[in-house]
């Protein structure tokens, strides 16, 4: 008697052999965050149609040019980065390359990356590098275990800031530290939040702040730091002024990672690459050492 | 605004002249004493007439005739009646109509409804009998499933009872059960609605041209009226089906004074599976409904109605483990949701021209999911439980008046107040050890308490023999401690008669909606959250214009209507990309605001509701889009249920008193969805392995699933018995077993080393049998 409703509730699958998802054509892709005072690294690759058996590629056969204020200044060189093992069951591996330029990124300049390969449309990504902000240490509240810093943005505008803290390990390497935040004006995309914590603290490695919450060009921020139980010599708080493109890329990338449940609409990762996918964005970092 | 007020003033002055008489009274079913809604009363050969209101009352004021006058009373499913009345004085005339349903096969003269003469447009009425003639799904006939067959109304996913009116979303439908809003109309994740067809008297859907008395939703009003209970004799009906059984009892408590109706329905999957489960395991699901209505006739002038509904869905899994000797762990997980609604209504007839109704209403929808673990060891007991719930509750008071001012103007006016309580996500943990309790309650989203005030005035104005206009104004004010949203909403609909059975119609409506449903699925899951407008979340607004024409022909047995509409909406909300109800953040942080919607289309309906063969053919051509600043990179995109072509064919045929049959066939263009079109690498900053493959999607909802079509068949065999009447119903859902798409996904075929589109379908052919009895 109950076979029928049970049968009805059992879904059945069918392969649609004659159904085609719209094919946008394979395109070149590019991803780079240009940080003021640093050299340039870009991931360049090519997309594949979603019904293709092949994996996307990021090989060493692309031509990548760097333009500084519209003047061609360098050709990026591929360097082996890693061997990629396809996790989607295609059983393939491939060598992945990153493209490098020794040019030093400078605030106030405009940079454009162009990538090309025979058979593909040339893609372009462009960014204007912002100036860093001033960040200074104010106080440490030992009772609440909270640092207070002041971020000053004389320029104003509609900028975004990427906030992070890091420490120097005993071996000399730097690692991101977990920040404990309770400031509602700070955005966090990937965080741990205990809903039963009465303080509603958020634990995160990175946070974002908008110019919207600056008053007279100044924002004071309180936060705690959660460090692993190992020796740390130095502790820093870093503010990277970033372009809106980078903020949108990170926001949508986080949404993409969180949208794999049945209930969520798929999230499109933001792109500012003409004729392709990816992002070219920039930032300028400032930092202050925090007392231990 | 001044122009509207001036217009109203003009109407009243214009109507004050001339001598007239008034005919008034109630119309009821002769056998049961049930008051009948929407009965047509008119003077034959003229366009003068009226219809009964929700409580069966009519009042018709006419210029005083020189001689006697003829009054025709007509209602589908009942034998028409004609009266010759003295025309020199006001007259109270209560009318009892004889049902023709018992002998439909032999009754050649049944009442006709000449839709062309009605002012209202974009409305559709269904009787309980019509609903029951539609082929059943798993033995259950369903009001909402029938509504989905109307032009301009689309069903959502396969098998579900959500409905989308003229491109609107499900929360934009105001569903009123005896005048009380029902917030979640779905059982079993949307496969059945909460409305028990045996308890229903009438159903009316309004898709546009909303009269001023309606407010609070943008897309439609679905009014479902419950039976009042037989005033003359005790009766019952019920059915035994594959998944549920139901029983309805009704009768007089005091003959012609007080009657009751009690109706219950329950599924029994849980009861039948219980014997097959291990002793230490309980697993089950059921849903149940209970409708109760009491009405008391104090006098001809005063009548009281008390109605109550409760419904529940309950999933429960409980099992016990004995991991070590002397220790017992028991686990329980549950998922429950349901509505309570109640109303107390008092009708009072002030005069033959003035009818009033006071309503006190209560409605609540609550969703609950929880888990509990109990550990017992050596006489000590420890328990830990977690529960998450969401709730919306309304308490309302409303007064409505119908006033026949004169032969040209009939007024409806009223005022109402509703107090809303929203608790969208509440979490509770309990820790118990040997009688010591620790309880923590946390509102993940803060509770919101709001006030909803509404005042309206509408005038049905017979301008001349051809032109009739319904003008209205609705003032709504929605306020909470952080925000105040007043709104003035003008409404207008008009009919112009080209001939006695052919008219042109037009309407305009401005609507505001203060409550919103946050839904990822669009299929009416209980997890959908009802939330309020706040300082950050503005009320949704819409404007709709519609133009159409209706023509009755072939002795007025057939009706052909064509309607075109254009609707635009603003301040819509939606979940942010990647967000869902699973998030623990406040819902206001998870939504996109400032959305716009644009909808337009044209609807054709060919309907026959008299004779042995009845039914309709409906075709809708529709477009529905949405646009949000932060969704789909700001580009406009098709709405999830934007369906270009929608066809419904409904045919019911009565072969004899012993047998009738029904057929429905539906066709819909494929649903829109967002498809993965490509994949590429990003440099994954979290993954020490480096690059990470991600999908690139089409523009939102830019891809289309294959088309949907389905044929349902049903046949009823009736027989009179000693105790009443029994019916065997055999229904076949999806008769040619079309595999309709529920969703599509891209999957890897590891053997063939290729990627392919896989379609998941839900329901193949499903035959069902049910036994129906009536005494």
Interface residues (C-beta under 8 A of the other chain):
Chain A: X1 X2 X4 X5 X7 X8 X9 X11 X12 X13 X14 X15 X16 X17 X19 X20 X21 X22 X23 X24 X26 X27 X29 X31 X43 X45 X46 X47 X48 X49 X50 X51 X52 X53 X55 X56 X57 X58 X81 X82 X84 X86 X87 X88 X89 X90 X91 X96 X98 X190 X193 X195 X196 X252 X253 X254 X255 X256 X257 X258 X259 X261 X262 X263 X264 X265 X266 X267 X268 X269 X270 X277 X278
Chain B: X138 X242 X243 X269 X272 X273 X427 X429 X440 X442 X444 X520 X521 X525 X527 X575 X576 X577 X578 X579 X580 X581 X582 X584 X585 X632 X633 X674 X675 X676 X677 X678 X679 X680 X681 X682 X683 X686 X689 X690 X691 X693 X694 X695 X696 X697 X698 X700 X702 X703 X706 X739 X742 X744 X746 X748 X750 X753 X754 X755 X756 X757 X758 X759 X760 X761 X762 X763 X764 X766 X767 X768
